[in-house]
């Protein structure tokens, strides 16, 4: 059974006794599990077996843990058939059975196949499940696909076993994979530079500008400059999506996930929840990008729920039945208008908003959340003649090369000097002096100083500077304009 992003082993015990024929399921089963008795009974008949003409008691142990989902159908059917002597019992104890049963006996996939594969690998069991759930990338366990309940007549040994191959992660041309390219975004070279810095250091970024400036175009092309997922990161991303019952093809190909929820999303939709508890958008964006367009339109409680996951890279949900932990190591990209009408500061269009409305609107972007976003940039409307002429600037390939170069230089620096927890110790004396002056002038708090120093270190890596220079820190501090404290 899936609980959070982990699969918990459940023992299915069956006792056949005299009495009125029928099934009784015990062990804290919810309605979806209780309905299994009808599916199992019909599947057994359709597969050519006989339903026992006895009273069948099915216990799901441990009994104190609430059971949910349809993954119990196949193990219940196997246990009933083995207990009634209709299938060989040899090999059953060495297998982990997972699957939903159709009324005709077909075995259907369930959500969480990656989690079940990890559980089988951990406990040294063979995974018996629907063929659609296989192969399980990055999982080293023996998988035995089973199409229908009738295949069990010859015993577990008759099922063909396959070893899952590791996740295939290789180099890719991101802009071709997505069909998007930063070359399509003209007259936004300053914003592209900021996005390169954000991608190289996995910094959060906020873009503020009038409608039509290209904020959404810039954000949606972010995955095209990010490095492909490592094998471990890909397995983590696949695990979360598997538990949610959805695996995008891009993630299967090693591309970082990109999630862009609508501003009407609820807290549960963003951080996770529901019955059963499933991961939210911040977890589905794990190892990828979470894009919040029209940031001020999100409910305040929804935005504030991001604060803890951004710091800890996981979300811990407490429910009556226990705690659920989901990973949430995402890169936050936000876009917003400067005011309700969107034209504040736009030289070509006068703003029609009253000062009080502007202040209230911008307050939705401020505060603790804004302070946790490393890079803040103003995105101006592109020049009309450049748009008409179709002028181009940096492409996704150019930007990806800059990101790759920055990461490789950081890796080289870490191997040479070791990983330094105090980033400021890598500053040149002139850079440190300038930073102290700027921090005092902007009244920077501890968090702002730490984040600005990390951005400066990323800029230095992109420029291949072993020590952070004065220019690096000035550029980094220029991105803190809309942050507070």
C-alpha positions as CSV (number, residue, x, y, z in Angstrom):
1,X,0.0,0.0,0.0
2,X,1.3,3.5,-0.9
3,X,1.6,5.9,2.0
4,X,3.2,9.2,1.0
5,X,5.9,8.3,-1.5
6,X,6.7,5.0,0.2
7,X,5.1,1.6,-0.2
8,X,4.2,-0.2,3.0
9,X,4.1,-4.0,3.0
10,X,0.7,-5.5,3.9
11,X,0.3,-9.2,4.6
12,X,-2.9,-10.7,3.2
13,X,-4.1,-13.6,5.4
14,X,-7.0,-15.9,4.4
15,X,-9.0,-18.3,6.5
16,X,-11.7,-20.5,5.0
17,X,-14.3,-21.9,7.4
18,X,-17.8,-23.4,7.4
19,X,-20.7,-21.0,7.3
20,X,-22.6,-18.9,4.8
21,X,-20.4,-18.5,1.6
22,X,-19.0,-15.0,1.2
23,X,-16.1,-12.7,2.0
24,X,-15.4,-10.7,5.1
25,X,-12.5,-8.3,4.9
26,X,-11.0,-7.1,8.2
27,X,-8.0,-4.9,9.1
28,X,-9.1,-1.2,8.9
29,X,-10.1,-1.3,5.2
30,X,-11.8,1.7,3.6
31,X,-14.6,1.5,1.0
32,X,-12.3,1.0,-2.0
33,X,-10.8,-2.0,-0.3
34,X,-14.1,-3.4,0.8
35,X,-15.4,-3.2,-2.8
36,X,-12.5,-5.6,-3.7
37,X,-14.6,-8.6,-2.6
38,X,-17.0,-8.0,-5.5
39,X,-14.3,-7.5,-8.0
40,X,-12.4,-10.5,-6.8
41,X,-15.4,-12.8,-6.8
42,X,-16.3,-11.8,-10.4
43,X,-12.6,-12.1,-11.6
44,X,-12.3,-15.6,-10.1
45,X,-15.3,-16.8,-11.9
46,X,-14.2,-15.1,-15.2
47,X,-10.8,-16.7,-15.0
48,X,-12.3,-20.2,-14.7
49,X,-11.7,-20.8,-11.0
50,X,-14.4,-21.6,-8.4
51,X,-15.3,-19.3,-5.6
52,X,-15.0,-21.3,-2.4
53,X,-18.4,-22.4,-1.1
54,X,-17.2,-21.5,2.4
55,X,-17.0,-18.4,4.5
56,X,-13.7,-16.6,3.6
57,X,-12.2,-14.2,6.2
58,X,-9.5,-11.9,4.8
59,X,-7.2,-10.1,7.2
60,X,-5.0,-7.2,6.1
61,X,-2.1,-7.0,8.6
62,X,-1.0,-4.9,10.4
63,X,-4.6,-4.4,11.3
64,X,-4.0,-1.0,13.0
65,X,-3.0,0.7,9.7
66,X,-5.8,2.1,7.6
67,X,-5.8,0.4,4.1
68,X,-6.8,2.4,1.0
69,X,-6.7,1.8,-2.8
70,X,-7.4,-0.9,-5.3
71,X,-3.9,-2.5,-5.2
72,X,-5.2,-5.3,-2.8
73,X,-7.4,-6.9,-5.5
74,X,-4.7,-9.2,-6.9
75,X,-3.1,-10.3,-3.6
76,X,-6.5,-11.0,-2.1
77,X,-7.4,-13.2,-5.2
78,X,-4.1,-15.0,-5.0
79,X,-4.5,-15.7,-1.3
80,X,-8.1,-17.0,-1.8
81,X,-7.1,-19.3,-4.7
82,X,-4.0,-20.6,-2.8
83,X,-6.0,-21.2,0.4
84,X,-8.7,-23.1,-1.5
85,X,-6.0,-25.2,-3.3
86,X,-6.8,-24.0,-6.8
87,X,-3.3,-22.7,-7.5
88,X,0.2,-24.0,-6.4
89,X,1.5,-22.1,-3.4
90,X,5.2,-22.6,-4.3
91,X,6.9,-19.3,-4.7
92,X,4.1,-17.1,-3.4
93,X,6.0,-16.1,-0.3
94,X,8.8,-14.7,-2.4
95,X,6.6,-12.3,-4.4
96,X,5.0,-8.9,-3.8
97,X,1.6,-8.9,-5.5
98,X,0.1,-5.5,-6.6
99,X,-2.8,-4.9,-9.0
100,X,-6.4,-4.0,-9.5
101,X,-8.7,-6.7,-11.0
102,X,-11.2,-6.1,-13.8
103,X,-14.4,-8.1,-13.7
104,X,-13.1,-10.3,-16.5
105,X,-10.0,-11.2,-14.5
106,X,-7.6,-8.8,-16.3
107,X,-4.9,-7.3,-14.0
108,X,-4.9,-3.5,-14.2
109,X,-2.1,-1.1,-13.1
110,X,-2.4,1.0,-10.0
111,X,-0.7,4.2,-9.0
112,X,2.7,4.0,-7.2
113,X,4.4,1.3,-9.3
114,X,7.8,2.9,-8.7
115,X,7.2,2.8,-5.0
116,X,6.2,-0.9,-5.1
117,X,9.3,-1.7,-7.1
118,X,11.5,0.0,-4.5
119,X,9.7,-2.0,-1.8
120,X,10.3,-5.3,-3.7
121,X,14.0,-4.4,-4.2
122,X,14.4,-3.5,-0.5
123,X,12.8,-6.8,0.7
124,X,14.3,-9.0,-1.9
125,X,10.9,-10.0,-3.4
126,X,9.8,-10.5,-7.0
127,X,7.2,-7.9,-8.1
128,X,4.1,-9.4,-9.7
129,X,2.0,-6.7,-11.3
130,X,0.3,-5.5,-14.5
131,X,2.5,-5.4,-17.7
132,X,1.7,-1.7,-18.2
133,X,3.5,-0.9,-14.9
134,X,6.8,-2.4,-16.3
135,X,9.7,-1.9,-16.7
136,X,10.5,0.1,-13.6
137,X,13.4,2.4,-14.4
138,X,16.1,2.7,-11.9
139,X,14.7,-0.2,-9.8
140,X,16.8,-3.4,-9.5
141,X,14.2,-6.0,-8.8
142,X,12.8,-9.0,-10.7
143,X,9.4,-8.0,-12.2
144,X,6.9,-10.7,-13.3
145,X,4.2,-9.3,-15.5
146,X,0.8,-10.9,-15.2
147,X,-2.0,-10.1,-17.7
148,X,-4.8,-11.9,-16.1
149,X,-5.7,-14.0,-13.1
150,X,-5.9,-17.1,-15.3
151,X,-2.1,-17.0,-15.7
152,X,-1.7,-18.2,-12.1
153,X,-3.1,-21.6,-12.8
154,X,0.4,-23.0,-13.5
155,X,1.9,-21.3,-10.6
156,X,4.2,-18.3,-10.0
157,X,7.1,-20.1,-11.7
158,X,5.2,-19.9,-15.0
159,X,5.3,-16.1,-15.0
160,X,8.1,-14.6,-17.1
161,X,10.5,-12.7,-14.9
162,X,12.4,-9.6,-16.1
163,X,15.1,-7.5,-14.5
164,X,14.3,-3.8,-14.7
165,X,17.0,-1.8,-16.4
166,X,18.3,1.4,-14.9
167,X,16.9,4.8,-15.9
168,X,18.3,5.9,-19.2
169,X,19.6,9.4,-18.6
170,X,21.7,11.0,-21.3
171,X,22.4,14.3,-23.0
172,X,19.5,15.9,-24.8
173,X,18.9,19.0,-26.8
174,X,16.3,20.6,-24.5
175,X,14.8,23.2,-26.9
176,X,14.2,20.4,-29.5
177,X,12.6,18.2,-26.8
178,X,10.2,20.9,-25.8
179,X,9.6,22.5,-29.2
180,X,10.4,25.9,-27.4
181,X,13.5,28.1,-27.8
182,X,14.6,31.3,-26.1
183,X,15.5,32.5,-29.6
184,X,11.7,33.2,-30.0
185,X,11.9,35.8,-27.2
186,X,13.3,39.0,-28.6
187,X,14.7,42.1,-26.8
188,X,14.8,40.4,-23.4
189,X,18.6,39.8,-23.0
190,X,18.7,41.2,-19.5
191,X,15.9,38.8,-18.4
192,X,17.6,35.9,-20.2
193,X,20.8,36.6,-18.3
194,X,18.9,36.5,-15.0
195,X,17.3,33.2,-16.0
196,X,20.7,31.7,-16.8
197,X,21.9,32.7,-13.3
198,X,18.7,31.2,-11.8
199,X,19.2,27.9,-13.7
200,X,22.9,27.6,-12.9
201,X,22.3,28.0,-9.2
202,X,18.7,26.8,-8.9
203,X,17.7,30.1,-7.5
204,X,14.1,31.3,-7.3
205,X,13.2,34.1,-9.7
206,X,10.4,36.7,-9.8
207,X,9.6,38.6,-13.1
208,X,7.5,41.7,-12.9
209,X,6.4,43.6,-15.9
210,X,3.4,44.8,-18.0
211,X,1.2,42.5,-20.1
212,X,2.8,41.3,-23.3
213,X,6.4,41.8,-22.0
214,X,7.1,38.1,-22.5
215,X,7.2,36.9,-18.9
216,X,5.3,33.7,-19.5
217,X,7.3,32.9,-22.6
218,X,10.5,33.3,-20.7
219,X,9.3,31.1,-17.8
220,X,7.9,28.3,-20.0
221,X,11.3,28.0,-21.8
222,X,13.2,27.5,-18.5
223,X,13.4,23.6,-18.8
224,X,15.2,24.0,-22.2
225,X,18.3,25.4,-20.4
226,X,18.3,23.1,-17.4
227,X,20.7,20.1,-17.4
228,X,19.0,16.7,-17.8
229,X,18.1,14.9,-14.6
230,X,20.7,12.6,-13.1
231,X,19.7,9.0,-12.6
232,X,18.9,9.5,-8.9
233,X,17.0,12.7,-9.6
234,X,15.0,11.0,-12.3
235,X,14.0,8.1,-10.1
236,X,12.9,10.6,-7.4
237,X,10.8,12.6,-9.9
238,X,9.3,9.4,-11.3
239,X,8.5,8.1,-7.8
240,X,6.4,11.2,-7.0
241,X,4.6,11.2,-10.3
242,X,4.0,7.5,-10.0
243,X,2.4,7.9,-6.6
244,X,0.2,10.7,-8.1
245,X,-0.9,8.3,-10.8
246,X,0.8,10.3,-13.7
247,X,4.2,9.9,-15.4
248,X,4.9,12.6,-18.0
249,X,6.9,11.3,-21.0
250,X,9.4,14.2,-20.5
251,X,10.4,12.9,-17.1
252,X,10.9,9.4,-18.5
253,X,13.3,11.0,-21.0
254,X,15.3,12.7,-18.3
255,X,13.8,16.2,-18.6
256,X,13.1,18.2,-15.5
257,X,9.4,18.4,-14.7
258,X,7.6,21.7,-15.3
259,X,4.4,22.5,-13.4
260,X,2.3,25.6,-13.9
261,X,-0.9,25.4,-11.7
262,X,-3.7,27.9,-12.2
263,X,-4.0,30.7,-9.6
264,X,-7.3,29.2,-8.3
265,X,-5.5,26.2,-6.9
266,X,-6.2,25.3,-3.2
267,X,-3.6,24.7,-0.5
268,X,-4.2,20.9,-0.8
269,X,-3.7,21.1,-4.5
270,X,-0.4,22.9,-4.1
271,X,1.2,21.2,-1.1
272,X,-0.7,17.8,-1.2
273,X,-3.6,16.3,0.6
274,X,-7.0,14.8,-0.1
275,X,-8.2,11.2,0.6
276,X,-6.1,9.3,-0.1
277,X,-3.3,11.8,0.5
278,X,-1.5,12.4,-2.7
279,X,1.4,14.8,-3.6
280,X,0.6,18.4,-4.6
281,X,2.1,20.6,-7.3
282,X,5.3,21.5,-5.3
283,X,6.1,17.8,-5.1
284,X,5.3,17.1,-8.7
285,X,7.8,19.8,-9.5
286,X,10.5,18.1,-7.5
287,X,13.8,18.3,-9.2
288,X,12.2,20.7,-11.8
289,X,10.4,24.0,-12.1
290,X,7.3,25.3,-10.4
291,X,5.9,28.3,-12.3
292,X,3.3,30.6,-10.7
293,X,1.9,33.0,-13.3
294,X,-0.1,36.0,-12.1
295,X,1.4,35.5,-8.6
296,X,-0.8,38.2,-6.8
297,X,-3.9,36.4,-8.0
298,X,-3.1,33.4,-5.8
299,X,-4.8,33.2,-2.4
300,X,-2.5,34.5,0.4
301,X,-2.7,31.3,2.4
302,X,-1.8,29.3,-0.7
303,X,1.3,31.4,-1.2
304,X,2.4,31.4,2.4
305,X,2.2,27.6,2.4
306,X,5.3,27.6,0.1
307,X,7.6,29.1,2.7
308,X,8.5,26.0,4.7
309,X,8.9,23.7,1.6
310,X,11.2,26.2,-0.1
311,X,13.6,26.1,2.9
312,X,13.4,22.4,3.8
313,X,12.9,20.9,0.3
314,X,10.2,18.6,1.7
315,X,6.6,19.0,3.0
316,X,5.3,17.1,6.0
317,X,1.5,16.8,6.2
318,X,0.0,15.7,9.5
319,X,-3.4,13.9,9.2
320,X,-5.5,12.0,11.7
321,X,-4.1,8.7,10.4
322,X,-0.5,9.8,10.6
323,X,2.2,11.9,8.9
324,X,3.0,12.0,5.2
325,X,6.3,13.3,3.8
326,X,6.7,14.4,0.2
327,X,9.8,15.8,-1.4
328,X,9.7,19.4,-2.8
329,X,13.1,20.4,-4.1
330,X,11.8,22.7,-6.8
331,X,13.0,25.9,-8.6
332,X,10.4,28.6,-8.2
333,X,9.7,30.9,-11.1
334,X,7.0,33.6,-10.6
335,X,5.5,36.2,-12.9
336,X,3.4,39.2,-12.0
337,X,2.1,42.5,-13.3
338,X,3.3,45.6,-11.4
339,X,-0.3,46.7,-10.7
340,X,-3.9,45.6,-11.3
341,X,-4.1,47.2,-14.7
342,X,-0.5,46.1,-15.5
343,X,0.9,49.4,-16.8
344,X,2.6,50.9,-13.8
345,X,6.0,52.1,-15.0
346,X,5.2,51.3,-18.7
347,X,6.1,54.4,-20.7
348,X,3.7,53.5,-23.5
349,X,0.6,53.1,-21.4
350,X,-0.6,55.2,-18.5
351,X,-1.5,53.4,-15.3
352,X,-5.2,53.9,-14.3
353,X,-4.9,52.4,-10.8
354,X,-5.4,54.4,-7.6
355,X,-2.3,54.5,-5.3
356,X,-4.1,52.4,-2.6
357,X,-5.0,49.7,-5.1
358,X,-1.4,49.6,-6.3
359,X,-0.1,49.3,-2.8
360,X,-2.5,46.6,-1.9
361,X,-1.7,44.6,-5.1
362,X,2.0,44.8,-4.6
363,X,1.7,43.8,-1.0
364,X,0.5,40.4,-2.1
365,X,3.9,39.9,-3.7
366,X,5.9,41.2,-0.7
367,X,6.7,39.9,2.7
368,X,8.3,36.6,3.7
369,X,7.7,34.8,0.4
370,X,9.4,37.5,-1.6
371,X,12.3,37.5,0.7
372,X,12.8,33.8,-0.1
373,X,13.0,34.5,-3.8
374,X,16.7,35.1,-4.7
375,X,16.3,37.0,-8.0
376,X,13.8,39.8,-8.7
377,X,13.8,41.5,-12.2
378,X,11.7,44.0,-14.0
379,X,10.8,42.8,-17.5
380,X,10.1,45.8,-19.8
381,X,7.9,45.6,-22.9
382,X,10.0,44.7,-26.0
383,X,10.5,47.4,-28.6
384,X,7.8,47.0,-31.3
385,X,10.2,47.4,-34.2
386,X,12.4,44.5,-32.9
387,X,9.3,42.3,-32.6
388,X,8.1,43.2,-36.1
389,X,11.6,42.7,-37.6
390,X,11.9,39.4,-35.7
391,X,15.2,40.2,-34.0
392,X,16.8,37.4,-32.0
393,X,19.1,37.1,-29.1
394,X,20.5,34.3,-27.0
395,X,19.0,30.9,-27.9
396,X,18.2,28.1,-25.6
397,X,21.4,26.3,-26.8
398,X,23.5,29.4,-25.9
399,X,21.9,29.8,-22.5
400,X,22.2,26.1,-21.8
401,X,25.9,26.2,-22.5
402,X,26.3,29.1,-20.0
403,X,24.4,27.1,-17.4
404,X,26.5,24.0,-18.1
405,X,29.7,26.0,-17.9
406,X,28.8,27.5,-14.6
407,X,27.9,24.2,-13.1
408,X,31.1,22.5,-14.4
409,X,33.2,25.4,-13.0
410,X,31.5,25.1,-9.6
411,X,32.2,21.3,-9.6
412,X,35.9,22.0,-10.5
413,X,36.1,24.6,-7.7
414,X,34.6,22.2,-5.2
415,X,37.1,19.4,-6.1
416,X,40.0,21.8,-5.9
417,X,39.1,23.7,-2.7
418,X,36.3,21.6,-1.1
419,X,32.7,22.8,-0.5
420,X,32.7,25.9,1.6
421,X,29.7,26.5,3.8
422,X,30.5,30.2,4.2
423,X,30.2,31.5,0.7
424,X,31.4,35.0,1.8
425,X,34.9,33.5,2.5
426,X,35.4,33.2,-1.3
427,X,34.9,36.9,-1.8
428,X,37.7,39.2,-2.8
429,X,38.5,41.9,-0.3
430,X,37.0,44.6,-2.5
431,X,33.9,42.6,-3.1
432,X,33.4,42.0,0.7
433,X,33.8,45.7,1.4
434,X,31.3,46.6,-1.4
435,X,28.9,44.0,0.0
436,X,29.0,45.4,3.5
437,X,28.2,48.9,2.1
438,X,25.3,47.7,0.0
439,X,23.8,45.5,2.7
440,X,23.8,48.4,5.1
441,X,22.3,50.8,2.6
442,X,19.5,48.3,1.7
443,X,18.9,47.2,5.4
444,X,19.5,43.6,4.4
445,X,18.6,40.9,6.9
446,X,20.4,37.7,7.5
447,X,18.4,35.8,4.9
448,X,18.9,38.4,2.2
449,X,22.6,38.6,2.8
450,X,22.9,34.8,2.6
451,X,20.8,34.6,-0.6
452,X,22.6,37.5,-2.3
453,X,26.0,36.0,-1.5
454,X,24.9,32.7,-3.1
455,X,23.7,34.5,-6.2
456,X,27.0,36.3,-6.4
457,X,28.8,32.9,-6.1
458,X,26.7,31.6,-9.0
459,X,27.5,34.6,-11.1
460,X,31.2,34.1,-10.4
461,X,31.0,30.5,-11.4
462,X,29.3,31.4,-14.7
463,X,32.2,33.9,-15.3
464,X,34.7,31.3,-14.2
465,X,36.0,33.5,-11.2
466,X,37.5,31.4,-8.4
467,X,36.9,34.3,-6.1
468,X,33.8,36.5,-6.1
469,X,34.6,40.0,-7.6
470,X,33.1,43.4,-6.9
471,X,31.2,43.2,-10.2
472,X,29.7,39.9,-9.3
473,X,28.3,41.1,-5.9
474,X,27.0,44.3,-7.4
475,X,25.0,42.4,-10.0
476,X,23.7,40.0,-7.4
477,X,22.5,42.8,-5.1
478,X,20.8,44.4,-8.1
479,X,18.4,41.4,-8.1
480,X,17.3,42.1,-4.6
481,X,15.4,45.3,-5.4
482,X,11.9,44.0,-4.8
483,X,12.9,41.7,-1.9
484,X,12.2,42.8,1.7
485,X,14.6,42.5,4.6
